[in-house]
Every structure is written in C-alpha cells, then in structure tokens.
Amino acid sequence: MKRKRIFSAALAAAMLLSFTGCGVKKNTNEKVKLTWYIPAVLDSGDFDEIMSKVNEKLGREYNLNLEMIGIDGGNFDKKLQLINAGGEEYDLAFTSTWKNDYYANVNSGACLDISELLPKYAPKLYSQTSQTIWDAVKVDGKIYAAPNWQIQAKATGLTIPDEDLEAASMTIDEINTLEDLGTYLEKLHAVYPERNKVLPAWEHVQRYYGYLDIIGQAMPGVINFKENGKLQVINQYETKDYEDYIKLRKSWVDKGYMFDKYLPEDIKSSTMEDKEVRERPFTLHVYSPGNEANILQSKGYPWSAKPISEAVLDAGGILAAMTHVSSTTKHPEEAVKMLEVINTDAEIFNLLVWGIEGKHYTKVSENKVEKIENAGYPGIAHFILGSQKNSFLLSTQDDDLWDQIEAFNDNALSSPILGFSADLDSIATEIANCKTVLKKRSEMLDLGLVDPDSEIAALRKELKEAGVDTIIAELQKQIDEWSK
C-alpha cells in the first residue's frame, strides 16, 4: 500500500505540472555547460575571444556551452589524478596510453561506459569509426572513450635533411636498413664531422625488429608480429636484436658519427652546442605521411622521410589520442553529443585548432592556411581534440594528406593482439620495479655511451631481480586466455 500511495502522489504531481501556469516546465532550450580538460597551455590573450565564437555556434546549433580547461602537459597526469580521486564533477578529458592513462582511468572508475550512448548521441562518429578500432578501445567489452582519428598505424621512420643526403651523395631511397644508415653516417661524417644527431629511440626501433609492446613503449613484454601471429610474450631486453642494436649504436659513437644535445653536461664537447648540430639532426622515430611538409614548416628547409619497417596497427597507436566522458558528469548524453560535434563540425574544430581567420591565420585556398606570425594564439594540437580530417592543412602540406594517412592506416598489418588489454593489478609492483631499472640503465645504453657487454648484462640481471619474469608469465597467461 505504501508503494501505491507514493506512486499516486507522484502521478498527481506530474498531472499538476502538465497544466499551464500550474508548474515550472523544463526549458528545453537551456544550454548545457560542459567542462573539458586537455593537455595544453591556453593562456593566450585571444583564447576567450575564440571560445566566445565557439560557444556562439555551440549554443545556436547544439544547445551546448563549453569550458575548455588547459593544463600544461607536464602536470596534466598529476592534476587529473587528483581531480578523479576527489570525485570532482567534469564532463570530458583527453586520455591515452601516454598521458592520463586510459586503462588506469577505466580501472579506477573515472571513465563512463559510453557503449550504448555512442550510437544514439554520436551516430556519425560511431558509424565512421571501424569496428576494428572500437574493439581495440574496449575494456571487458565496453567502450570508455572515443579515439581521435589521426595516424594510428605505426612504423619506424627516418628523416634526413635533403642537403645532408646530397652531401653524402645518397638518396633516402638507398637507406632501407640500419646498416644502410651506418653507410650514410660514414659518408656524411667525412663531409660534416659534427652534424649528426640521432634521438635515443629503442622504443621506436622495436618495430624495425618486429616487436610490438603490450603494456607500453619500452616496458618489458613484447610479441613479434613477424612470426606469423605467434602469440609468445618475450622480454625484448634478452634478445639478440636488442644487443645488436645497442652495439651498432655504440659503434656509431665510437667512430665519431654521433652528437646529441641531450647528453649529460659533463660529457658534452664544446662544439655540440653549435647551431648546425642542434638544428640539423636526423631522427629515428614514428613515421607519419606528411612528415616532410611538417618539418619544412617548422625548420624552414627541405627534408626527406620514409618508413624503414612495416606499418602495424596496434592498440598503442589507436589509444594514443582519445577523449573520455567522466563518470562524474551530470550530462552524459550531452557529453557524448559533444564528441559528435568535435569530430564532425569543422568550423568549431578549426576555431580551436587555428583560431580566427585574418587574425591568427590566412587562407590560401579553400582548405589550406598559413599561420600569422606572433598572432597571439599558438593553437591546440588537432590530435588532442578529435578527427584530424576536420582540420585545415598548412600551405606546405599535400592536398590529399588525410587520404594518405587513411590509406596508411588501412593498409597496415593488424596486430595479432589487437583488442587485448592487460590487467596489470597483480604485477603492478614488478612493473614499477622494472621502470626504475630501465630509467637507471637503458638511457645510457641507448645513447651508446657505455660498454654494451657489461651494461646489458647488468640491465638483464637487475630486470630479473625486479620481477621481469613474473611480468612475462602473467602477460602470457592473459593472452593465452584471451586468444581462446
């Protein structure tokens, strides 16, 4: 009876409110305010003006109002951890495997399950994103973030200034292996003895040898995608490939090929701060179509770029840039709707990325722009916000750049463990211990500044003591169970 009385009272109240003048109806035109955290510095004096234009369109067309809060990248993780731990209300935030850790956020309950909301409130975003990508994002079969479309496949890449290639009497097409790279270094060294710099990048070179990380770049525990889908987890630091790479790197240093501005102060030579050394490096890195134009824009002289490994689509590339809806949001539907807007509305996207036409950039064609120097708005990196396909191109970039990236993603090999996500709770201590060892040992090995034989042996020994075998065994167990 008590339940019936409560129901009757509620029904009467609802009927009362349905009469004009007898109650307060919800204003369906009321704009919902959303708060969004991103890793960016937004202290430009023009940002308020840009946000005013953004919110004018958001309010007019979507009944939304957005507060974009930027936190500098170095403090973003710590700040978001405090916000999440305190249960602070917000709506959206950038998340990835390298910044504001996605898996940690899901495990802590900071992310809202948006699996059922996406098809209803972000139908274009949901349908335009392939099922393969959504499957890679899922944790325990549920979607907790929307990936930002960008370069998602990864390959080990190489960039070299054209002038240096000419000096070495080589083209980039002749450099297909690390051994070829050594030949180039030798030839260039004869002409410019102090020009070279290669960033320490075993974590990027891993793909050259066929290794895909499972729990983060450089962390122990990889599989080899070249072994026909064999799902054997190994410690890459125990492999001959790692040993060969470190010894090759050391040989380049010993021959005088290598200079690096990141070297400790006490071992820098007086010539290493020379402008040409600092500004004319070549790098081993993650390749992306359009690298040449990007570097031309930033450096002012032409470069050549190419991949020197197969491109692979794995969770690391897909999860590298995403936006999650907070579990503390009071507006889950509108927050997902905002994901749809930022991924499909080019005008709003480009306001945030580039600023205001005529003030921060000029158009040189329908979809190409040039930045106005010292215009007062550095912009927001497009991969932080949503689909790069919405973005204008720089005047130096290829007209079909987004098509090139799409083809690069589509034609890449799929990781044999795409869609697998490891549960790290039982090995958290071992992971922390191994991180400490790697921080202590791996950088100097990567730079080629210590004896490979003794230092690799010390690294392997200390990783064993830190519990690396426990990590490998647990990852193997989980992958075996997942693969069934």
N, C-alpha and C positions, 0 to 999 in steps of 0.2 A: 504493500500500500504506500509506503513512504516513497518508493521509486516512482509510483504513478502520480503522486502529488507533485513531486519535483518536475516531472515531465509536463504536467498540466500547467504548472506555473510558468515554465519556460515557453510553452506554446502560447499562453495568453500574452506574455511579454512580447513575443515575436509578432503576434497579430496586432498588438497595440502600436508597435513601431512601424507597422506597414501602412498605417493611416497618415495622410499628410498632416503635418503640424503636430502629431502626437508623439514624435520621437525624432532622434537625430540620425539621419541616414549617412552611411559611409560615403565620403566624397571619392568617387571612382576616378576623378581627375587629379587627385592628390599625388604629387611627385614623391616617389620613394627614394630616400637618400641612401646611397651605398658607399662604403669605405673600402678602399683597395690599397694594399701595401705592395710596393715594388722596390727592388734594389736599384736606387737611382738618387742622384742629388737634384732636388727640384727647387733650389733656392734662387733661380733666375728671377729677376725683377719682372719679367714678362709672363711668368707662368700663370699668374692669376688671370691675366687677360686671355690667355689661351684656354684656361679652364672655363672661363665665362662663356666663350664661344662653344666649347664642348657641351656645357650644360644647357645652353640655349637650345641646341639641337636635340640633346637627350630629352629635355623636358617637353619640347614641342612634338617629337615623333614617338617617344617611348615612355613618357611619364616617369623618367628616371632623373636623378641628380647624383653626381659622382664627386666624391672627395678622394683624390689621388694623393697618397702619402708616400713620399720617398725617404728611404733610409740608405745611407751610403753602404756600398757592398761589404766593406769590412765589418760593419756592425749589424748587418741585416739578420744573420743567423741568431745572434745572441738576443737581439731585440724581439724577434718573432718568438723565440723560445720563451721569453718572459711573458709576452702577450698571451701565448697559448696556455702556459702554465697557470696564469692568473685568471683564465676564463674570460678575458676581455672580449666584448662584442665587436666584431667586424664582419665583413662580408666576403672579401676576396683577397688573395695573396699569391705572389709568384712562388712557385715551388719547383724543385728539380732534384737531381741526384747530387748536385754540387753546391747548391745554395738553397737553404731552408728545406732540408732533406724530406723528400716526399714520403718514403717508406716510414721514416721516424714519425712524421706527422700523422700518417694513417694509423700506425700502431698506438700512438698516444691519444687518438680520438679527436685530433684537431681538424680533420677534414670531414666534410659531409659527403655521404653517399649520394651521388647525383645520377645514378644509373637510370632511374625512371623519370627524372626531371628533364634530362637532355633531349629526348625525342619530342617532348611536349613544348618546352620553352626555348630550346635551341635547335630546331629541326634542321636548318641548313647546315650548321656546324656538325651536327650528328651525322647527317647523311653524306656530307662531303668528306668526312674522315673515314678512312677504310677500316673495316672490321679488324684487320691485322693490327692497326695502330691502337684501336680501342682494347683489343685483347692484351696488348703489351702493357697498357696502363692499368689494367685491372689488378686488384689485390683481393684474393679469395672470391673472385668472380664479380667484384663490384668496382665501379668507376668512381674515383675520388678526385679527379682533376681532368681538365681539358688540355691536351697538348697544343702548343703553339706551332703552327706549320712553319717549318724552316728546313735547313739542311739537316736531315735526320740520319741518313746513311753516313758512315764514316770510313775514311781511308787515310792511310799515312800519306802525307803530301809534302811537296818540296817547293820552295820558292827561291828564286835566284835573280838578282838584278841582271837585266839584259847586257849592260855594259861589261859586267864581270864574265858573263858567258862568252862575249866577243873577245875579251882579253885572253881567255883560256882557249880560244879557237874551238869552242864546242857549242852545241845547241842543247837545249833541255831534253830534246828527243833522244839524245845519246846517253842520258842518265836514267837508268831503269833499275839499278840495284845500288846497295850501299857501297859495293866495290867500285861501281862507276862513279859514285860520288867521291870516293877517295882519289880517283884519277883526276877528276875536275879540281879537287883541292890542291893536288900536286901541281897542276898546270897553272892555276891561278896564283899559288904561292910564289911561283917563280917570277911573276909579274908584280903582284901586290903582296909582299910578305906579311903585312899586318892588317889585312882587310877582313878576315873571316870570323864569323861567329855562328855557332850552331846552338840553339837552345837545348838544355838538357831535357830529353823527351823520350825516355824509355817507354813511358806510358802511352805515347803516341806511336812509337815504333813497334809496339807489340803486334799491331795488325799486320805489319810487314812480315812478321814471322808466323802469322796465322792465329794469334791468340786473342780471345775475347774475354774481357773481365766479367766477373759475376757480381761482385759486391762493391765495385768502384775502381776507377783507374788506379793502377799501381798496387792495389791490395792483392795479397796472395790469393790464388784461386782463379784459374782460367780454364777454358776449354779451347781446343784447336779446331777452328772451322774448316781447316784443310783436310781433316781426317774423316771426310765423308759422313759427317753427322755423328761421329763417335762422341758420346757424352761422358768422357773421362775428365774428371777435375784433377788438375795438376798444380804444383807450386812452380810458377814460372821462374822463380829465382834459383831453382835447382836445375834448370835446363841448360843444355849446351848453347842454345840460341842466345840466352841472356849473357852467358860467359863470352861468347864470340863477339856480341855487340859491345860489351864493356871493353874488351881487349882492342877491338877496332877503334873505338873512341880514344882509348889511351894512346894508340899508335899515332893518331892524328895530332894529339897534343905533343907527343914526343918529337914529332917531325916539325913542329912549329906552325902547324896549319890552323890551330885553334886559338881564338881570343874571345873572351866573354866578359861583358861588363858586370855580370852577376858574380864574378869570382870574389872571394874574400879580399878585403883591403890589403892584407899583408902579403898577398902573392900577386897582386896586380903589377904589371910593368908600367913604366912611365908613359908608354905610347898607347896604352889600352884605352885611355880616355879621349883619344883622337876622334874628332867628329866623324871621319870616314869609317872608323871601326864601329862606332856606335850606331850609325845610321845606314850602313850598307851591309847588313847581315844577310845570310841565307838561313832558312829555318827548316827543320823537320817538324811537322805539325799535323793538324787535322785538315785535310784538303776540302775545299769547297769550290764549286763552279763560281767564277766571278772573282776569285782571289786577286787576279792580276789588276782588275779595274779598281778594286778596293785599295790595294797598295799604291797604285798610281795616284789615287785621290789623296791618300794620307802622306805619302812620301814625295810625290812630285816627279818621279822618274819611272820609266817602264821596267816591269819585272815579268818573268815567265813562271808559271806554276803548273804542276801536274801531280796526279796521284802516282805513288810507286807501290801501292798494294791494291788488292781487290777491295771494293766498297762493300761494307756489310751493314745491314740494318739490324740493330740490336736495341735492347731496352735502354742502354745508356744514351743513344742518340735520340730516341723518342722522348725519354723522360728528361732531356737536358733543359727543356723550357716548357713550363706548364703553368696553369692558373688553377688554384683550388678554391672551393667555396668553404668558408669556415663553418665548423659545427656550431658556432655561437651565433650565426646570423639569425636575425628575425625575419629576413626576407629571402628565403631560399629560391622561390620562383623568380623573383626579380634579379637575384644574383646570377642565376643561370641565363636569364634573358640578357644580362649584360655581357656574358660570354658570347652569346649570339651576335650582339651588336659590335663588339670589338673585333670579331672575326669576319664580319660581313659588311660593315659600314666603313667604306674607305675614307670618307670625309672626316669622321671622328678619329679614325686611326691615324691619318696623316697630320691632323692638328696636333696630336700628342707627340708624334714622332718628329715632325719637321717644324711645327709652329705655324705662323701666319704668313700667307703669301704676300710678297712685297716688303715684308719686314724682316723675316728670318730666312727666306729663300725666294728665288725667282724661278719661274717655269721656263724651260727652254723648248718644251714640246708638251703634248697632252699629258704624258706620264713621266716626264723627266725634269729634274730640277738641279739647280746649283745653289749651294749654301751661300748666304751673305756673310762675309767675314765679320767677326766681332758684333754679331747681330743681337746678342743678349739672350739667346736660348740655345743651349747645346743639344737639346732634343732628348728623347728617350729611345734607347735601342729597340728596334722593332721586334726582335725575338722575345723581348720581355713581355710584350703586350698581347700578341695574337698572331694571326696569319700574316707572314711577310708578303703574301700575294696582294694585300691591300696597299702596300707601300709604293710611293713614288720611287723611281730609280734615279741614281745620280747620272749626270750627263755622260760620264765616262763608262757607265755600265752597259752591257749588251741589252738590246731591246727585248730579247727573249730570255733574260736571266732566270725568271721564275720557271719558265718551261725547262730550262737546263737543269735547275735544281730538282724539279719534279721528276724528270727523266732519270737523274742520278739516283734519287730515292727509289724510284720504281724498278730500276734495273739492278739494284744492289742485291747481293746474296742476303737471304734471311738467316739470322742467327738460329742455330738449331735449338736454342733455349729461349727463343722469343716468347714472351708471355710468362716466363718463370720469374718469381720473386722470392728471394730467400728470407726465411725467418731467422733473424740474427740474435734473438734473445739469448739462446743457450751458448753462444760463442762471443758474446759482447766483450768479455774480459780478454779473451785471446786476440780479438781484433784490435782492441786498444793497445795491447802489449806489442803487437806486430807493427802498428802505426809508429810507436815510439822507436822501435828498432830501425824501421825504414827511414824515419826522419834523421836518425843518428848516422846511418851508414850509406844510404843509397845516393844522396845528392853528390857527394864527392866521387863516388864511383861513376855516376852519370856524367860528371864533368871531365872524367879522365884524369883526375889529379892524384890518385892513389894507386898503389900496386894492385892490379886485379887479382892475382893469385891469393895473396894473404887476406885482402879485404873482402873478396867474395866468400872465401871460407869463413871469415868472421861473421859476415851477414847471414850466411846459411845456418851457422851454429846458433846465433842469437835468435833467429826466427824459430828454430826448433825449440829453444828454451822458452820462447814466448808463447808457444802453443800452436804453431802453424799447422802441424799435422792434425790437430783437433779440428781446425777450420776446414781443411781439405776434406776430412772424413765426413763432417756434418753436411757440407755442401754436396758431396757425392750422394749421401743418403737422401737428401731432399730432392735432388734432381732425378735420382732413380725412381722415387715415389711419384714425382710429377710426371715423368715420361710415361708412366703406366696409364 
